[in-house]
Amino acid sequence: KGFKGKKKSYMLNRTDFNMLPKDLIQRIENNTIQNQKIYDVFISHSSLDTEKVQKVKQLLNSYNRLVYIDWISDTDFLKRTHISVYTELALKKRIEQSKSIVFIKTNNSVGNDNIINSYWINLELEYAKKLNKKIIVLDFDSLQDDQMKKELGLV
């Protein structure tokens, strides 16, 4: 934008960066930087709660907590259009790399019968339990900001 002059060939070339969950697993298994990552918090949530998830992420980041959110942290690899068995493996690896799990409980993630609506949330929470990870449930629809900080162990 606003470039005045002759465009160089590298400015015109475009590459397809089409990574898949399988590529992420390969990078993790090949001991790349992906294998070395450690997160303070893995956020388990409904895909319908993006604004709430971002609010919790900003709060945690303001206290220097490194947060994992699939569609933010692994955006190049974990696309909803490329879900496979490798997606599940990648999420499990990220849970292993996380110190704790925060489940954002909302009307989108839990039905009126108090049963979790999502296969993915169930998978994440069950795997975290299996690994004895600390799980924090944020009942987002009923918490005030100060209560949320307390639940997250920030104050």
Disulfide bonds with the S-S distance in Angstrom:
none
